[in-house]
Amino acid sequence: MYQALYRKYRPSNFNEIAGQHVIVQTLKNAILNNRISHAYLFTGPRGTGKTSIAKIVAKTINCENLNDFIPCDNCPSCVAFNSKNNVDIIEIDAASNNGVDEIREIRNKVDLVPSFSKYKVYIIDEVHMLTTGAFNALLKTLEEPPSHIIFILATTEPHKVPATILSRCQRFDFKRISVDDIVSRLRFISKEEGIEISDEVLTEIANVSDGGLRDSISLMDQIIAYSNDTITVNDVHEVNGTLTLDELKAFFENIVSGNFEHIFSKIYEYNKNGKNLVKITEGMISFIKNLLLYYEAPDFFKSNSLNSDIYKDYDFDSSKLVKSLSMLNECLTNMKKSSNSQLILEMCLFNISSIFNEKVIVEKKEEVKVEVKKEDEKAKASIIHKFDDSDLKKVRVNNTLARFNKSLMREMMSKIETFKDYVLDEKYGKWASILCDGKFKAASDEYLIFVYDNASVSNSFNENVDIIEELVSKVLSNKYKVISVSSLEWEVIKTEFNSKKKEYVYVEEVVVKHESKSNDEIADMFNDVVEYS
């Protein structure tokens, strides 16, 4: 019967362990100096070597003829271990043996000396699955263990292990294995198996395995079975249900350009063909993150040997990329909990596309025109421009930060509380309540900015700025123009402002109301203003 590669090439000694150099060195020194603890806790992501190292420790400390930390495989203990008949090394799967009775059985046997080994080793995998009663039963044994007993507990979720257990163990946190270490191990296995596979393919396997060596070996095993001839990078993504870098680039370009026809047809096609939408979303996050790093942290980008050619033709506002990453990350969380991941992804990509393609929403009723005058060192211009909510928001945020006054903001903080007096007012009650719920974040001599965690509340605020400004004027005895942003938007704005990468130039805002006009009339007005200026 065929044996899976990850089982066939499971490490049998410390020298075969990939990636966990610090942990291996610490355990070697403990064995060399006879400072072996009575209890260890191995934590970390799946497939990073927790159980493998636990077995190697058990085998190594019981070997009678150890040579440079490599077991001899000839002594009674090693022979019994290799044939899986070593009664002194007990493996327990806590996922299926999680009751108090199983742990009590351990307590009843710990006083028995090992049959023919130096130590009796209990390896409890997925220890976080034990019940409360089982943990309590284990605690007594950990408190006062016999000198010949060693416990090795392994888990991917250490936060579920009681603190009383944690405090009695030496804890080792296993890290995700680097791409280079995974490629090195995969290269060794493919060579041993007589399989021709390029380093490019091995690197791609390592990249999609997310630091799990077992996952990468299993994926390579699948790809070998899938490919009839030469193994290619495309084979990796076909088997794994992900997209190649070129496919991600093309997909991202259609999102940016607002090609919704292509976006929705592609998602439908991917879902139909068995692509993993969660993994595609993770791929999009990685692509956009690398795009951001390419422009904002080029030295770090180059030091990680990432393919720069794929990212060099873009020129995006970094704040839009940050927003996209945040939205995709939230989308990923929701997709994992939902039964309709396709719909969630479609909604997210629609919103991201809207960030890069801000559309003006024209209302049939009365339109609002804003005349913008921007002074420049070389020229002066006056333009009439039709604003939607996002345009007005940009202008008012810009103007607030262009004349940001920290002392005024602190002075205003105490006055904001006064809005509570109008919460029961028939006309202003709703808006007073919204103002009280918001976070007052910035002020100038003319503008105020409020921030809301809920984006829909922020939008409602901006749609009703006229009546809110009436209330503000009434309470503060001064006329202020107000605007609101969501907390997500504020984080981007704050980062830009504090980093001083963006220049804020005050723009004079004059609102002019008029009756609804045809497109030709609007064009004539625009021409008149340009000629006048």
C-alpha positions as a printed NumPy array, in Angstrom:
array([[  0.   ,   0.   ,   0.   ],
       [  1.252,   3.48 ,  -0.911],
       [  2.543,   5.508,   2.024],
       [  1.903,   9.256,   1.944],
       [  5.077,  11.3  ,   1.601],
       [  4.527,  13.265,   4.798],
       [  4.46 ,   9.958,   6.728],
       [  7.339,   8.394,   4.823],
       [  9.605,  11.384,   5.4  ],
       [  8.602,  12.259,   8.935],
       [ 11.803,  13.345,  10.771],
       [ 13.399,  10.623,  12.895],
       [ 16.075,  12.749,  14.615],
       [ 16.843,  16.381,  15.439],
       [ 19.019,  16.876,  12.346],
       [ 16.05 ,  16.26 ,  10.047],
       [ 13.848,  18.924,  11.649],
       [ 13.214,  21.89 ,   9.32 ],
       [ 12.858,  25.455,  10.536],
       [ 12.644,  25.132,  14.339],
       [ 16.362,  25.794,  15.003],
       [ 15.972,  27.532,  18.39 ],
       [ 13.695,  24.846,  19.808],
       [ 15.943,  22.029,  18.564],
       [ 19.069,  23.651,  20.048],
       [ 17.362,  24.246,  23.407],
       [ 16.196,  20.624,  23.668],
       [ 19.619,  19.323,  22.637],
       [ 21.295,  21.359,  25.389],
       [ 18.728,  20.17 ,  27.928],
       [ 19.506,  16.534,  27.047],
       [ 23.277,  17.137,  26.987],
       [ 23.289,  18.843,  30.403],
       [ 20.755,  16.457,  31.958],
       [ 18.282,  19.318,  32.519],
       [ 15.208,  17.602,  31.093],
       [ 11.958,  19.065,  32.409],
       [  9.145,  16.874,  33.683],
       [  6.599,  18.631,  31.411],
       [  6.733,  20.454,  28.062],
       [  4.084,  22.347,  26.137],
       [  4.536,  22.553,  22.36 ],
       [  2.312,  25.167,  20.706],
       [  2.056,  26.582,  17.196],
       [  0.315,  26.25 ,  13.81 ],
       [ -0.431,  22.845,  12.31 ],
       [  2.273,  21.046,  10.384],
       [  5.225,  22.814,  12.013],
       [  6.753,  19.802,  13.821],
       [  5.176,  19.667,  17.294],
       [  4.312,  15.969,  17.355],
       [  7.416,  14.993,  15.36 ],
       [  9.751,  16.697,  17.846],
       [  7.803,  15.211,  20.776],
       [  8.452,  11.707,  19.392],
       [ 12.11 ,  12.508,  18.664],
       [ 12.591,  13.734,  22.254],
       [ 11.   ,  10.557,  23.613],
       [ 13.175,   8.352,  21.393],
       [ 16.392,  10.314,  21.981],
       [ 16.289,  10.434,  25.806],
       [ 15.639,   6.668,  25.952],
       [ 18.323,   5.593,  23.457],
       [ 21.121,   3.597,  25.133],
       [ 23.761,   4.378,  22.486],
       [ 23.109,   7.987,  21.531],
       [ 25.683,   9.437,  19.127],
       [ 25.649,  13.23 ,  18.606],
       [ 21.9  ,  13.31 ,  19.436],
       [ 21.144,  10.673,  16.779],
       [ 19.437,   7.522,  18.167],
       [ 21.206,   4.264,  17.353],
       [ 18.088,   2.372,  16.153],
       [ 19.619,  -0.847,  17.552],
       [ 19.008,  -0.752,  21.311],
       [ 15.799,  -2.348,  22.709],
       [ 14.156,   1.054,  23.23 ],
       [ 14.853,   2.248,  19.636],
       [ 13.797,  -1.079,  18.108],
       [ 10.534,  -1.029,  20.063],
       [  9.936,   2.608,  19.13 ],
       [ 10.517,   1.991,  15.392],
       [  8.132,  -0.958,  15.435],
       [  5.579,   1.144,  17.369],
       [  5.665,  -1.324,  20.27 ],
       [  7.435,   0.777,  22.901],
       [  5.144,   0.538,  25.925],
       [  7.115,   3.287,  27.684],
       [  6.188,   5.93 ,  25.09 ],
       [  2.435,   6.485,  25.229],
       [  0.679,   8.682,  22.657],
       [ -2.783,   9.968,  23.557],
       [ -5.099,  11.843,  21.2  ],
       [ -7.   ,  14.212,  23.48 ],
       [ -9.557,  14.909,  20.744],
       [-10.967,  11.384,  21.122],
       [ -9.749,  10.579,  24.672],
       [-10.671,  13.771,  26.453],
       [-12.486,  12.475,  29.494],
       [-11.503,  12.386,  33.129],
       [-11.412,   8.556,  33.13 ],
       [ -8.577,   8.439,  30.577],
       [ -6.487,  10.916,  32.599],
       [ -7.214,   9.062,  35.843],
       [ -5.858,   5.926,  34.182],
       [ -2.597,   7.816,  33.587],
       [ -2.514,   8.818,  37.282],
       [ -2.907,   5.194,  38.303],
       [  0.024,   4.114,  36.127],
       [  2.572,   6.915,  36.582],
       [  4.105,   5.28 ,  39.638],
       [  4.98 ,   2.181,  37.607],
       [  8.596,   2.252,  36.473],
       [  9.39 ,   1.99 ,  32.727],
       [  9.56 ,  -1.535,  31.32 ],
       [ 12.99 ,  -1.252,  29.69 ],
       [ 13.536,   2.458,  28.99 ],
       [ 14.979,   5.181,  31.169],
       [ 11.871,   7.385,  31.004],
       [  8.183,   6.826,  30.536],
       [  6.963,   9.552,  28.17 ],
       [  3.322,  10.606,  27.726],
       [  2.639,  12.572,  24.53 ],
       [ -0.809,  14.18 ,  24.683],
       [ -1.77 ,  15.67 ,  21.308],
       [ -4.488,  18.344,  20.956],
       [ -4.369,  18.763,  24.728],
       [ -6.738,  21.768,  24.598],
       [ -9.569,  19.298,  23.845],
       [ -9.479,  17.832,  27.362],
       [-12.519,  18.487,  29.539],
       [-12.329,  20.611,  32.691],
       [-12.443,  17.479,  34.831],
       [ -9.651,  15.886,  32.801],
       [ -7.461,  18.977,  33.205],
       [ -8.046,  18.893,  36.96 ],
       [ -7.066,  15.241,  37.056],
       [ -3.922,  15.954,  34.999],
       [ -2.963,  18.877,  37.238],
       [ -2.325,  16.69 ,  40.272],
       [  0.056,  14.489,  38.282],
       [  1.924,  17.502,  36.891],
       [  2.356,  18.957,  40.377],
       [  4.26 ,  15.993,  41.806],
       [  5.42 ,  13.706,  38.991],
       [  7.769,  10.753,  39.609],
       [ 11.333,  11.319,  38.339],
       [ 10.913,   8.776,  35.539],
       [  7.817,  10.47 ,  34.015],
       [  7.872,  13.134,  31.279],
       [  4.793,  14.787,  29.8  ],
       [  4.825,  16.445,  26.372],
       [  1.614,  18.336,  25.616],
       [  0.947,  19.564,  22.071],
       [ -1.716,  22.044,  20.957],
       [ -2.584,  24.587,  18.295],
       [ -4.701,  26.593,  20.761],
       [ -2.722,  27.291,  23.957],
       [ -5.257,  29.907,  25.106],
       [ -7.655,  27.045,  25.833],
       [ -5.217,  25.373,  28.216],
       [ -5.763,  26.405,  31.871],
       [ -3.145,  28.695,  33.377],
       [ -2.522,  26.165,  36.156],
       [ -1.347,  23.655,  33.525],
       [  0.67 ,  26.237,  31.566],
       [  2.585,  27.335,  34.64 ],
       [  3.836,  23.804,  35.245],
       [  5.246,  23.278,  31.743],
       [  8.208,  24.55 ,  29.783],
       [  6.551,  26.215,  26.809],
       [  7.952,  26.159,  23.263],
       [  6.22 ,  28.247,  20.58 ],
       [  6.705,  26.737,  17.145],
       [  6.911,  29.311,  14.329],
       [  5.672,  28.979,  10.763],
       [  8.44 ,  27.448,   8.678],
       [ 10.142,  29.778,   6.201],
       [  9.792,  29.363,   2.438],
       [ 13.53 ,  28.574,   2.11 ],
       [ 13.369,  25.797,   4.718],
       [ 10.272,  24.281,   3.121],
       [ 11.827,  24.389,  -0.362],
       [ 14.986,  22.738,   0.975],
       [ 12.99 ,  19.874,   2.517],
       [ 10.786,  19.44 ,  -0.566],
       [ 13.883,  19.372,  -2.784],
       [ 15.352,  16.601,  -0.619],
       [ 12.148,  14.529,  -0.769],
       [ 11.702,  14.925,  -4.551],
       [ 15.322,  13.904,  -5.084],
       [ 14.874,  10.816,  -2.883],
       [ 11.723,   9.899,  -4.813],
       [ 13.41 ,  10.455,  -8.19 ],
       [ 10.92 ,  13.148,  -9.201],
       [ 11.953,  16.063, -11.43 ],
       [ 10.426,  19.263, -10.119],
       [ 11.787,  22.794, -10.548],
       [ 12.669,  25.174,  -7.721],
       [ 10.067,  27.578,  -9.132],
       [  7.322,  25.008,  -8.527],
       [  8.703,  24.107,  -5.087],
       [  8.744,  27.8  ,  -4.132],
       [  5.143,  28.189,  -5.264],
       [  4.147,  25.159,  -3.17 ],
       [  5.927,  26.681,  -0.166],
       [  4.211,  30.046,  -0.7  ],
       [  0.685,  28.616,  -0.722],
       [  1.27 ,  26.269,   2.242],
       [  1.371,  29.2  ,   4.707],
       [  4.342,  27.974,   6.722],
       [  3.1  ,  24.404,   7.241],
       [  5.642,  21.794,   6.143],
       [  3.181,  18.9  ,   6.367],
       [  0.71 ,  20.824,   4.175],
       [  3.404,  21.527,   1.599],
       [  4.523,  17.873,   1.452],
       [  0.886,  16.711,   1.106],
       [  0.294,  19.281,  -1.647],
       [  3.399,  18.121,  -3.522],
       [  2.153,  14.55 ,  -3.187],
       [ -1.186,  15.564,  -4.754],
       [  0.492,  17.51 ,  -7.567],
       [  2.708,  14.547,  -8.436],
       [ -0.421,  12.389,  -8.71 ],
       [ -2.236,  15.071, -10.761],
       [  0.512,  15.799, -13.305],
       [  1.119,  13.272, -16.082],
       [  4.29 ,  14.886, -17.389],
       [  6.215,  18.015, -16.398],
       [  5.009,  19.65 , -13.18 ],
       [  4.249,  23.37 , -13.644],
       [  3.258,  26.305, -11.449],
       [ -0.255,  26.125, -12.951],
       [ -0.554,  22.548, -11.628],
       [  0.11 ,  23.862,  -8.116],
       [ -2.792,  26.302,  -8.332],
       [ -5.12 ,  23.842, -10.071],
       [ -4.702,  21.327,  -7.254],
       [ -4.743,  23.92 ,  -4.478],
       [ -7.747,  25.853,  -5.85 ],
       [ -5.876,  29.164,  -5.986],
       [ -4.865,  31.674,  -8.695],
       [ -1.466,  32.301, -10.242],
       [  0.172,  35.699,  -9.786],
       [ -0.682,  36.646, -13.374],
       [ -4.336,  35.681, -12.831],
       [ -4.446,  37.729,  -9.615],
       [ -2.966,  40.698, -11.457],
       [ -5.543,  40.5  , -14.262],
       [ -8.385,  40.077, -11.749],
       [ -7.183,  43.061,  -9.694],
       [ -6.932,  45.255, -12.807],
       [-10.567,  44.534, -13.652],
       [-11.596,  45.398, -10.086],
       [ -9.726,  48.699, -10.314],
       [-11.212,  49.546, -13.712],
       [-14.745,  48.805, -12.482],
       [-15.362,  45.99 , -14.975],
       [-18.181,  44.396, -12.991],
       [-19.189,  42.137, -15.874],
       [-15.749,  40.509, -15.755],
       [-15.578,  40.42 , -11.939],
       [-18.882,  38.602, -11.436],
       [-18.383,  36.233, -14.37 ],
       [-14.93 ,  35.289, -13.058],
       [-16.147,  34.621,  -9.527],
       [-18.952,  32.47 , -10.967],
       [-16.434,  30.614, -13.125],
       [-14.011,  30.065, -10.231],
       [-16.779,  28.753,  -7.99 ],
       [-18.127,  26.497, -10.739],
       [-14.687,  25.033, -11.466],
       [-14.035,  24.196,  -7.824],
       [-11.661,  27.049,  -7.002],
       [-11.469,  27.863,  -3.304],
       [-12.936,  31.366,  -2.873],
       [-11.401,  31.718,   0.587],
       [ -7.943,  30.975,  -0.807],
       [ -8.569,  33.36 ,  -3.734],
       [ -9.413,  36.086,  -1.207],
       [ -6.213,  35.303,   0.706],
       [ -4.345,  35.565,  -2.609],
       [ -5.878,  39.001,  -3.273],
       [ -4.824,  40.167,   0.205],
       [ -1.269,  38.981,  -0.43 ],
       [ -1.175,  40.667,  -3.873],
       [ -2.412,  44.045,  -2.624],
       [ -0.137,  43.875,   0.428],
       [  2.883,  43.262,  -1.821],
       [  1.767,  46.093,  -4.1  ],
       [  1.661,  48.404,  -1.072],
       [  5.093,  47.212,   0.087],
       [  6.568,  47.714,  -3.376],
       [  5.826,  51.448,  -3.244],
       [  5.897,  52.21 ,   0.485],
       [  8.652,  49.846,   1.718],
       [ 10.787,  48.991,  -1.332],
       [ 13.849,  47.893,   0.666],
       [ 11.815,  45.421,   2.706],
       [ 10.112,  44.244,  -0.486],
       [ 13.452,  43.538,  -2.191],
       [ 14.923,  41.867,   0.891],
       [ 12.152,  39.255,   0.743],
       [ 13.002,  38.365,  -2.881],
       [  9.5  ,  39.112,  -4.136],
       [  8.818,  39.367,  -7.863],
       [  8.946,  43.105,  -8.508],
       [  8.147,  43.022, -12.238],
       [  4.5  ,  42.18 , -11.61 ],
       [  3.954,  45.295,  -9.456],
       [  5.998,  47.991, -11.205],
       [  3.342,  49.267, -13.646],
       [  0.915,  50.57 , -11.011],
       [  0.496,  53.953,  -9.387],
       [ -2.26 ,  53.958,  -6.757],
       [ -3.108,  56.09 ,  -3.763],
       [ -1.779,  54.042,  -0.827],
       [ -4.815,  54.92 ,   1.302],
       [ -7.047,  53.127,  -1.226],
       [ -4.87 ,  50.024,  -1.021],
       [ -5.044,  50.117,   2.795],
       [ -8.851,  50.404,   2.642],
       [ -8.987,  47.491,   0.209],
       [ -6.839,  45.335,   2.505],
       [ -9.035,  46.116,   5.494],
       [-12.216,  45.299,   3.566],
       [-10.8  ,  42.032,   2.196],
       [ -9.612,  40.984,   5.652],
       [-13.084,  41.554,   7.097],
       [-14.572,  39.766,   4.082],
       [-12.3  ,  36.768,   4.693],
       [-13.5  ,  36.461,   8.287],
       [-17.143,  36.625,   7.205],
       [-16.639,  34.118,   4.38 ],
       [-15.301,  31.503,   6.798],
       [-18.45 ,  31.826,   8.92 ],
       [-21.012,  32.045,   6.097],
       [-22.717,  29.428,   3.969],
       [-22.74 ,  31.817,   0.995],
       [-19.122,  32.91 ,   0.639],
       [-19.603,  33.823,  -3.034],
       [-22.122,  36.583,  -2.252],
       [-19.919,  38.042,   0.494],
       [-16.915,  38.153,  -1.842],
       [-18.952,  39.752,  -4.644],
       [-20.229,  42.497,  -2.32 ],
       [-16.705,  43.158,  -1.043],
       [-15.173,  43.427,  -4.525],
       [-18.011,  45.723,  -5.626],
       [-17.224,  48.069,  -2.714],
       [-13.48 ,  47.933,  -3.396],
       [-14.088,  48.763,  -7.052],
       [-16.153,  51.761,  -5.942],
       [-13.154,  53.049,  -3.969],
       [-11.054,  53.169,  -7.119],
       [-13.929,  54.446,  -9.281],
       [-15.746,  57.158,  -7.353],
       [-19.022,  57.705,  -9.165],
       [-21.02 ,  60.947,  -8.981],
       [-24.639,  60.294,  -7.988],
       [-26.878,  62.886,  -9.701],
       [-30.206,  63.616,  -7.998],
       [-33.152,  64.743, -10.105],
       [-34.259,  67.299,  -7.557],
       [-32.372,  70.443,  -6.571],
       [-28.622,  70.134,  -7.169],
       [-25.909,  71.709,  -5.061],
       [-23.032,  73.453,  -6.778],
       [-19.84 ,  74.363,  -4.964],
       [-17.481,  76.995,  -6.239],
       [-13.904,  76.116,  -5.373],
       [-11.162,  78.714,  -5.359],
       [ -7.644,  77.376,  -4.872],
       [ -4.739,  79.773,  -4.632],
       [ -1.483,  78.676,  -6.179],
       [  1.899,  80.364,  -6.351],
       [  1.75 ,  80.466, -10.151],
       [ -1.942,  80.909, -10.971],
       [ -5.428,  81.543,  -9.604],
       [ -8.459,  79.648, -10.868],
       [-12.164,  79.518, -10.075],
       [-14.173,  76.433, -11.043],
       [-17.771,  75.362, -10.497],
       [-17.88 ,  71.661,  -9.627],
       [-20.751,  69.297,  -8.87 ],
       [-20.116,  67.538,  -5.558],
       [-21.419,  64.216,  -4.314],
       [-21.044,  63.346,  -0.623],
       [-17.527,  61.956,  -1.011],
       [-16.317,  65.133,  -2.792],
       [-17.714,  67.379,  -0.064],
       [-16.152,  65.11 ,   2.546],
       [-12.727,  65.371,   0.891],
       [-12.864,  69.168,   0.744],
       [-13.967,  69.586,   4.356],
       [-11.478,  67.055,   5.743],
       [ -8.736,  68.743,   3.72 ],
       [ -9.691,  72.228,   4.952],
       [ -9.894,  71.11 ,   8.589],
       [ -6.43 ,  69.587,   8.513],
       [ -4.982,  72.484,   6.488],
       [ -5.808,  74.773,   9.447],
       [ -5.83 ,  72.181,  12.222],
       [ -5.821,  73.828,  15.645],
       [ -4.991,  71.478,  18.515],
       [ -5.658,  73.97 ,  21.309],
       [ -9.033,  74.857,  19.796],
       [ -9.919,  71.175,  19.564],
       [ -9.151,  70.697,  23.271],
       [-11.255,  73.724,  24.108],
       [-14.134,  72.386,  22.019],
       [-14.031,  68.953,  23.695],
       [-15.661,  70.302,  26.847],
       [-18.375,  72.097,  24.861],
       [-19.398,  68.969,  22.933],
       [-21.04 ,  67.612,  26.081],
       [-23.579,  70.461,  25.854],
       [-25.351,  68.687,  22.962],
       [-26.884,  66.346,  25.554],
       [-29.196,  69.197,  26.554],
       [-30.943,  68.937,  23.155],
       [-31.453,  65.164,  23.022],
       [-35.174,  65.542,  23.881],
       [-35.699,  68.544,  21.6  ],
       [-38.446,  67.92 ,  19.016],
       [-36.461,  69.339,  16.095],
       [-32.83 ,  68.635,  17.01 ],
       [-33.145,  65.599,  19.325],
       [-32.096,  62.966,  16.764],
       [-29.088,  64.969,  15.595],
       [-28.014,  65.88 ,  19.128],
       [-28.01 ,  62.182,  19.959],
       [-25.878,  61.394,  16.887],
       [-23.416,  64.152,  17.801],
       [-23.116,  62.772,  21.354],
       [-22.481,  59.253,  20.013],
       [-19.715,  60.42 ,  17.678],
       [-16.036,  60.95 ,  18.435],
       [-14.891,  64.54 ,  17.987],
       [-11.472,  64.212,  16.314],
       [-10.372,  67.463,  14.642],
       [-11.157,  71.178,  14.516],
       [-10.098,  74.372,  12.806],
       [-11.462,  77.893,  13.079],
       [-14.111,  76.949,  10.498],
       [-14.544,  73.141,  10.435],
       [-15.261,  70.221,  12.777],
       [-14.743,  66.493,  12.049],
       [-16.73 ,  63.728,  13.764],
       [-15.904,  60.005,  13.513],
       [-18.314,  57.044,  13.753],
       [-17.654,  53.31 ,  13.972],
       [-20.809,  52.672,  11.961],
       [-20.365,  53.87 ,   8.358],
       [-24.134,  54.173,   7.799],
       [-24.417,  56.636,  10.727],
       [-21.555,  58.627,   9.239],
       [-23.308,  58.732,   5.87 ],
       [-26.569,  59.858,   7.492],
       [-24.643,  62.62 ,   9.263],
       [-23.239,  63.924,   5.962],
       [-26.622,  63.771,   4.234],
       [-28.055,  66.088,   6.898],
       [-25.204,  68.533,   7.507],
       [-27.519,  71.557,   7.135],
       [-29.657,  70.81 ,  10.198],
       [-26.631,  69.547,  12.155],
       [-24.833,  72.824,  11.455],
       [-27.909,  74.703,  12.723],
       [-27.68 ,  72.8  ,  15.992],
       [-23.9  ,  73.273,  16.231],
       [-24.297,  77.013,  15.671],
       [-27.031,  77.164,  18.328],
       [-24.978,  75.265,  20.938],
       [-21.514,  76.653,  20.28 ],
       [-22.614,  80.218,  19.479],
       [-20.427,  80.145,  16.412],
       [-20.86 ,  78.969,  12.824],
       [-18.962,  75.806,  11.929],
       [-19.031,  73.551,   8.894],
       [-19.178,  69.931,   9.944],
       [-18.344,  66.623,   8.284],
       [-18.205,  62.996,   9.353],
       [-15.996,  60.034,   8.406],
       [-16.052,  56.376,   9.408],
       [-13.455,  55.057,  11.852],
       [-11.822,  53.106,   9.037],
       [-11.495,  56.245,   6.913],
       [-10.176,  58.194,   9.902],
       [ -7.348,  55.726,  10.478],
       [ -6.146,  56.308,   6.914],
       [ -6.547,  60.105,   7.231],
       [ -4.726,  60.164,  10.585],
       [ -1.828,  58.1  ,   9.217],
       [ -1.423,  60.425,   6.24 ],
       [ -1.61 ,  63.524,   8.439],
       [  0.873,  62.3  ,  11.066],
       [  3.375,  61.029,   8.484],
       [  3.338,  64.451,   6.765],
       [  3.432,  62.686,   3.392],
       [  0.378,  64.559,   2.179],
       [  0.183,  68.329,   1.758],
       [ -3.061,  70.013,   2.85 ],
       [ -3.864,  73.26 ,   1.016],
       [ -6.916,  75.234,   2.092],
       [ -9.689,  75.38 ,  -0.525],
       [-12.331,  78.101,  -0.302],
       [-15.795,  76.559,  -0.326],
       [-18.83 ,  78.564,  -1.492],
       [-22.186,  76.808,  -1.837],
       [-24.613,  78.059,  -4.482],
       [-28.098,  76.547,  -4.843],
       [-30.012,  76.662,  -8.094],
       [-32.87 ,  74.98 ,  -9.894],
       [-32.223,  71.729, -11.735],
       [-30.665,  72.455, -15.113],
       [-29.943,  70.492, -18.238],
       [-26.447,  69.264, -19.059],
       [-26.09 ,  71.969, -21.728],
       [-26.991,  74.694, -19.215],
       [-24.471,  73.296, -16.733],
       [-21.79 ,  73.274, -19.439],
       [-22.607,  76.923, -20.3  ],
       [-22.3  ,  77.885, -16.611],
       [-18.949,  76.163, -16.396],
       [-17.677,  78.011, -19.481],
       [-18.932,  81.329, -18.14 ],
       [-17.026,  80.859, -14.892],
       [-13.811,  79.847, -16.657],
       [-14.042,  82.904, -18.937],
       [-14.775,  85.136, -15.942],
       [-11.727,  83.897, -14.074]])
